[in-house]
């Protein structure tokens, strides 16, 4: 369990009493706490960004019975692998090879018609 974060007033009181070593220890503890909070903040921001992107993707991707398509601005875009999207929530564009769509990441393949 992390130690309580020293307050500015606590450090000032120590300095006024001439307890500079104790004040320096509190300042170091405060710096460590700030670094920990910055790292946590960055991790939370990264997680929030990923959740927002996933939420947006769920709003615009649609399953047409065979593959996923992304719709926006009144158009549907591409053909995306349903196996990769359902498993990892990643839109992987399918490759078209004459009559089949196939996924470059997994073994999914489906006839174009």
Buried (B, 14 or more C-beta within 10 A) or exposed (E): EEEEBBEEEBBEBBBEEEBEEBBEBBBEBBEEBEEEEEEEEEEEEEEEEEEEEEEEBEEEBEEEEBBBBBEEEEEEBEBBBBBBBEEEEEBBBBEEEEEEBBBEBEEBBBEEE
